[in-house]
């Protein structure tokens, strides 16, 4: 499913997603009747994955944006402001910087879990708790949907940001800006498996 919102302000995620969630619940409980060679059957569907960009993920999860305190959707790192270019950005590292040893003995921030997120959502009446602004009556309407592990980043932004990193760090060993013709040649050399070259 893809959708487009046209309006002055961003939609409230609960209102915006209500029709979709309603249809998901209907397909998961009632299902769809069909027949094959005279045999009547019923099949049920569940939405098990959602791909969204970094602005949409917190809106769907109804949590703080990635640029805010505790805005990481994966761990409970509070975030650190990092200078970048002419401005800055909120940065989330999975480990406690002061306790980083460079190996598995480092102390890592706790990962978010769906179960704990739902508990935190119920406790976070109107005050943000670990970035959750959900009210108790707004917790997950689709009980099978894991709001942490099933809400993923879109590939375009991941690839675009990695590419930007590789192309912008001039003089670094991993910089590929002077090898772009070689990159394009290699990318164009890929062919589907079933196609003969």
N, C-alpha and C positions, 0 to 999 in steps of 0.2 A: 504494500500500500504506500502510496506517496500522497502528500497533501500540500496545499499552498494556502497560506493565510494572507488575506488582503485586509488591512485595517490600519488605523492610526497607531494603536498600541499593540503590544504582544498579547496574544490571547491567554487567559488563565488556563493552565494546562489541564486541570480537571474538567473544565467545561469543554475545551477543545477536543479532548480525547474521549469524552463521554459516549458519543455515537460509536466510535471504534471499539471501545471496551464493551459496550452493550452487545455489539455484533459478535465479538470474541466470546463472550459468555454464552450467547445463544448457540453459536457453533460448537462450543465445548460441552454444553449440556443437552441441547435438543439435537444438534447435528443436522445432517442433510440426508433425506431419504432418496434412494435411487434403486433402479432394478437392472439386473444383468440376466439376460435370457429368461425373463419371467421371475427370477428370484429377487424378492424385495430385500433391500439392505439399508443400513443406516451407518453413516460414517461421521465421526466427531473430529473436530479440528482444535488445535491449541496453538496460540502464538507463543513461540518459544524463544524468539530472538528479535531484537530491535536494533537497527543500525541508525545512529544519529550523530550529528556533528557536536562539537564541544559546547555549543550554546544550547542546542536542543536537549542533550542528555540531562542536564540539571533541571530543565523545565519539565521533562517527562517524569523525572524522579522527584520533582518538587523540592529540590535542595538548592543550596547556595551555588552560585556560578563558579566555574573553575578559577576565577580571578579573586575569589573571596576566601576568608579564613575557613579552614576545613573544607575547601572546595574540591579536593581530590576525590574522585568517585571510586577509587580503588582502596586507598588506605586512610588512616586517621591522622595523617600528618597535618599540623595546623597551617602549614605554608610559610614561606619566607619570601619577602619582597626582594627581587633581584633586578639590578640595573641592566637594561638591554637597549642598545641603540640610544635614542634620545629620551627614552622613557624607562619603563620597567615592566616587570611581570611577576605574578605570583608563581613561585617555584616549589615543587613537591618532590622531595627525595624520599625513597622508601626506607632509608635508614637514619638513625640519629647521628647527625654529623659529628658531634663531639665523641661519639663512641664507635666511629668507623675504623675498622682494622683492615679492611680490604679483603676479608675472607668471610667464611660462614660464621665466625664468632662475633660479627658485628651485631649490634642491637637494631632490629628493624621495627618500624611502626606497625601496629596491628592492622591487618587487612580488614576491610569492611566485609560483612556478611549480610545476606538478605535477612536472616532471622534477627540479628541484632539491629539491623536498620529498621525493621518493623517495630521492634520493642522501643527503640529510640524515638520513632515517629509517634508512638502512643504517649510517650513521656513528654515530648516537646510540645506542650499545649500551644503557647503562642510565642515562646522564646526559642531561638535556634539552639539545638543541641547537636553538636558535631555536624552542623550545617543543615540539619533537617528542619524544614518549616512545615512539615506535614502536621495536620491536626489528627487527633485520634480517629475521627470518622472518615479520614481520607486515606487510610492505609490501603495496601494493595488490593484492588477489587478482583484481580485475577490471581487466586492463591497459588497457582502453579508457576507464575512468572517471577523469576529471580531478578529483582531490580538492580542487583550489583553485577552478576556474572552474565546476564542475558541482555544487557544494554551496552552495546559495543560501539567503538569509534568507527567512522567510515573510512574505507581504504584510501579514498582520494586525498583526504587531509593528512593522513599518516604519511603516504608516499610523497605528497607535496612538501611537507615539513622536513622530511629526511633529505629529499632532493635539495631543498633550500640550504640545509646545513652543509651538504657536500659541495655545493657550488659557491658558497659565500666565504668560506674560510681560506682565503688566498695564502699560499705558502705553507699550508698544513699538508702533511703526508697523505691525508685522505681526500684532499681537494681534487675534484674531477673537471673543473671548468675548462681546462686546456685539453681535455680528452673527450669533449662532447661528440665529435665526429665518430670516434671509436664506440662510444655508448650507443649512438643512433644506429650504427651499422650492426652492432650486436642485437639490439632490440628488434630491428627489422629482419634479422635472420631467424627469428622464432617462427615456427609453422605448426599448425594443428597436427596432431599425431596421425590422423587418418589421411592426410594430404601427401601425395607423392611430390617430391621436389625434383 
